[in-house]
């Protein structure tokens, strides 16, 4: 969801450019390698949103499971984990 939001709100992508299966499941964002590199350089795509001091990374994920929103900038290791998770969609 975070990558989709980033593309729609900050990267001038259109919802119609995403590919979905007949069941409505996201299949691809159709990103170039340059776009992917640019998104992961900043890392802010996956930080929590809302109030400036918001630090609730478990708002939409369970403690001990996959974290979807990070309260601080992503470490190099976290960026690699996120890239691996998103690889099937690019």
C-alpha positions, 0 to 999 in steps of 0.5 A: 500500500505504501508504494502505491500511495507514493506512486499516486500521490508523489510520483504522478502515476495513475491507478490505471497504470497498475495491473490487477488480476481478474480477482482484483489482486495487484500484480504489477506497478510497472516501474522502471529500474530508475524509478525503483532506485529513486524510491528506495534512495529516499526510503521515506515511502515506508515511514509512518504518516500522520502527525510529525511525531507519530511513531506507531509502526504497528498501526497496520501490522502486528508486533513480531510480524512484518512491519509495513510502516517504520517510525524512523528512516529505514536502515540499509538492511530494512531497505533490502528487506522491503525491496525483496518483498516488493520485487514480485510487483515491479 
